[in-house]
Amino acid sequence: MTGGAKGLWAGVVAFAIWGVLPIYWKHLEFMSATSLVAQRTCWTFLMLWPLLLLRGKGFSADRRVVAWHFLSGGLIAGNWLLYVWSTLNERMIEGALGYYINPFFNMLFGALWFGERHSHLQLAAIAMAFSGVLLQIPGVGHFPWLAVALGGSFSLYGVVRKRSSLGALDGLAVETTVLVPIALSWLLMEHSSVPEAFGDSWPHALLIAGTGLVTAAPLLLFIFASRNIRLSTLGMLQFIGPTAQFLIGWKIYGEPMTTVRLLSFVLIWLAIALYGWDSIRRQRVAGSFLK
């Protein structure tokens, strides 16, 4: 299997895991979003470094590389915080909207920084998706700032990671390393004792410790995919996650779905279909979806 094909499958699995993760976060409602993100950071750090040691292969990072990862670490931490906050505060569907429009940010950034070109039909799809976002205003009564921030920050994370020479595991290890001091400081300030920070019970503590695994596994897969396939292809795979999240928020947790709000999603789904159809029409061989 080629590196591009592996990247394609890595992206599919990563987005499928992200799609069902809101159910996991809902079981951690006893924590605030900030504490949960801080715990995610620390446990991801604890999970990654043993993997590096077992690998038995070191890596070097100069000041430029560390600077890029400090920036990418800040972007992913901010994205985590918005995502977890939306899940814990009954705004899962708006979070799904953010990840629906994220691929259109990928298309925009791919054109701006990596020379990826789009047809007139694809540009029309971007305009249709933007119209769907605007229709959210009467649908939910406010501008979907959460969705825009989620989509934009995650796309920028992918762009910044492309600037680094480090692989998926090494890069994520550097990102969590620079974030751990901030995360620990936050946990010490917010909680008066260690048991309080871990939910005061073994089941809660195990759920918290598991955040490292459920965070690192899909993120490593995503980073590997972002480095081996086109941003536009990554954008198409992205729709797996928000579809699952949308259905979970609506059908399992009963978040409100008005007619206008549903219409806005229909516009975005049509935009996705238009873009996907045009991409498949123009790229006749499967390899053209890869790097």
ChimeraX attribute file (.defattr): number of C-alpha atoms within 10 A of each C-alpha:
attribute: neighborCount
match mode: 1-to-1
recipient: residues
	/A:1	6
	/A:2	10
	/A:3	14
	/A:4	20
	/A:5	18
	/A:6	16
	/A:7	24
	/A:8	24
	/A:9	14
	/A:10	21
	/A:11	29
	/A:12	21
	/A:13	18
	/A:14	23
	/A:15	24
	/A:16	20
	/A:17	18
	/A:18	19
	/A:19	22
	/A:20	18
	/A:21	19
	/A:22	21
	/A:23	15
	/A:24	14
	/A:25	20
	/A:26	15
	/A:27	13
	/A:28	20
	/A:29	14
	/A:30	12
	/A:31	18
	/A:32	14
	/A:33	22
	/A:34	19
	/A:35	20
	/A:36	25
	/A:37	24
	/A:38	24
	/A:39	24
	/A:40	26
	/A:41	28
	/A:42	22
	/A:43	21
	/A:44	25
	/A:45	22
	/A:46	18
	/A:47	18
	/A:48	21
	/A:49	18
	/A:50	11
	/A:51	13
	/A:52	15
	/A:53	10
	/A:54	8
	/A:55	9
	/A:56	8
	/A:57	7
	/A:58	8
	/A:59	9
	/A:60	9
	/A:61	15
	/A:62	7
	/A:63	8
	/A:64	10
	/A:65	17
	/A:66	17
	/A:67	14
	/A:68	18
	/A:69	27
	/A:70	17
	/A:71	18
	/A:72	26
	/A:73	25
	/A:74	17
	/A:75	21
	/A:76	21
	/A:77	24
	/A:78	16
	/A:79	20
	/A:80	23
	/A:81	19
	/A:82	20
	/A:83	26
	/A:84	24
	/A:85	21
	/A:86	21
	/A:87	25
	/A:88	19
	/A:89	11
	/A:90	16
	/A:91	18
	/A:92	26
	/A:93	23
	/A:94	26
	/A:95	27
	/A:96	28
	/A:97	26
	/A:98	25
	/A:99	30
	/A:100	30
	/A:101	28
	/A:102	27
	/A:103	26
	/A:104	27
	/A:105	23
	/A:106	26
	/A:107	25
	/A:108	20
	/A:109	20
	/A:110	19
	/A:111	15
	/A:112	11
	/A:113	9
	/A:114	14
	/A:115	9
	/A:116	14
	/A:117	13
	/A:118	17
	/A:119	12
	/A:120	10
	/A:121	15
	/A:122	21
	/A:123	18
	/A:124	15
	/A:125	24
	/A:126	23
	/A:127	15
	/A:128	20
	/A:129	24
	/A:130	17
	/A:131	15
	/A:132	25
	/A:133	25
	/A:134	15
	/A:135	22
	/A:136	21
	/A:137	16
	/A:138	12
	/A:139	19
	/A:140	15
	/A:141	10
	/A:142	11
	/A:143	15
	/A:144	19
	/A:145	13
	/A:146	18
	/A:147	25
	/A:148	20
	/A:149	19
	/A:150	28
	/A:151	24
	/A:152	22
	/A:153	23
	/A:154	24
	/A:155	26
	/A:156	19
	/A:157	20
	/A:158	22
	/A:159	20
	/A:160	16
	/A:161	22
	/A:162	18
	/A:163	13
	/A:164	19
	/A:165	14
	/A:166	17
	/A:167	16
	/A:168	19
	/A:169	19
	/A:170	19
	/A:171	24
	/A:172	23
	/A:173	23
	/A:174	21
	/A:175	23
	/A:176	26
	/A:177	21
	/A:178	18
	/A:179	19
	/A:180	20
	/A:181	13
	/A:182	13
	/A:183	21
	/A:184	16
	/A:185	11
	/A:186	15
	/A:187	20
	/A:188	13
	/A:189	9
	/A:190	14
	/A:191	13
	/A:192	10
	/A:193	12
	/A:194	11
	/A:195	12
	/A:196	14
	/A:197	19
	/A:198	22
	/A:199	17
	/A:200	12
	/A:201	10
	/A:202	11
	/A:203	11
	/A:204	17
	/A:205	16
	/A:206	12
	/A:207	16
	/A:208	21
	/A:209	19
	/A:210	17
	/A:211	21
	/A:212	20
	/A:213	16
	/A:214	16
	/A:215	19
	/A:216	21
	/A:217	17
	/A:218	20
	/A:219	22
	/A:220	20
	/A:221	22
	/A:222	25
	/A:223	23
	/A:224	22
	/A:225	28
	/A:226	24
	/A:227	23
	/A:228	22
	/A:229	22
	/A:230	22
	/A:231	29
	/A:232	27
	/A:233	22
	/A:234	26
	/A:235	23
	/A:236	22
	/A:237	19
	/A:238	25
	/A:239	22
	/A:240	20
	/A:241	22
	/A:242	26
	/A:243	20
	/A:244	19
	/A:245	27
	/A:246	23
	/A:247	18
	/A:248	21
	/A:249	23
	/A:250	14
	/A:251	12
	/A:252	11
	/A:253	13
	/A:254	11
	/A:255	17
	/A:256	13
	/A:257	15
	/A:258	11
	/A:259	8
	/A:260	16
	/A:261	19
	/A:262	15
	/A:263	16
	/A:264	25
	/A:265	19
	/A:266	14
	/A:267	19
	/A:268	24
	/A:269	19
	/A:270	16
	/A:271	26
	/A:272	23
	/A:273	14
	/A:274	18
	/A:275	24
	/A:276	17
	/A:277	13
	/A:278	16
	/A:279	20
	/A:280	13
	/A:281	10
	/A:282	10
	/A:283	11
	/A:284	10
	/A:285	10
	/A:286	9
	/A:287	12
	/A:288	15
	/A:289	19
	/A:290	21
	/A:291	14
